[in-house]
Amino acid sequence: MTASDDLDRVIEQSHEALGEFVKGDPEPFKALASHGEDVVWGNPFFSFTRGWAGASDAMERAALNFREGEATGFELIARYEAPGLACIAEIERYTTKIGGREEPSPVALRVTSVLRIEDGAWKIVHRHADPITTDQPAESITRT
């Protein structure tokens, strides 16, 4: 099996783990993450965090916002691979109950993930997810 085949498998595992994440369970996804002190995590709920302790906490707190969800699709935008390092950009789609809502809502996230090989296995070392999946007006970046 090649490193590229292994990367394909880890990406598929991450998609399955994200399906569990939107049910409120962060553990399968946490298992795919680097536990290094240089890991960087950014999700739609909290600012960036650096280091495993902060990333782990951010994942656990983010998962508390979801329940009874399911992954409905992953659209690959770009994939870059080099020896021991890879980057993927995707649009992730889910249906899940968010916060206090009783009805499921569609969710789409723009995500960039960086993976590297650690101890012979691909691990996610950087993840940035936000809800911007369509063009936005310039004014949308201001806080008013």
Sequence and secondary structure as in RCSB ss.txt:
>XXXX:A:sequence
MTASDDLDRVIEQSHEALGEFVKGDPEPFKALASHGEDVVWGNPFFSFTRGWAGASDAMERAALNFREGEATGFE
LIARYEAPGLACIAEIERYTTKIGGREEPSPVALRVTSVLRIEDGAWKIVHRHADPITTDQPAESITRT
>XXXX:A:secstr
  HHHHHHHHHHHHHHHHHHHTTT  HHHHTTB  STT EEEETTEEEEESHHHHHHHHHHHHTTEEEEEEEEEE
EEEEEEETTEEEEEEEEEEEEEETT SS EEEEEEEEEEEEEETTEEEEEEEEEES  S   GGGGS  
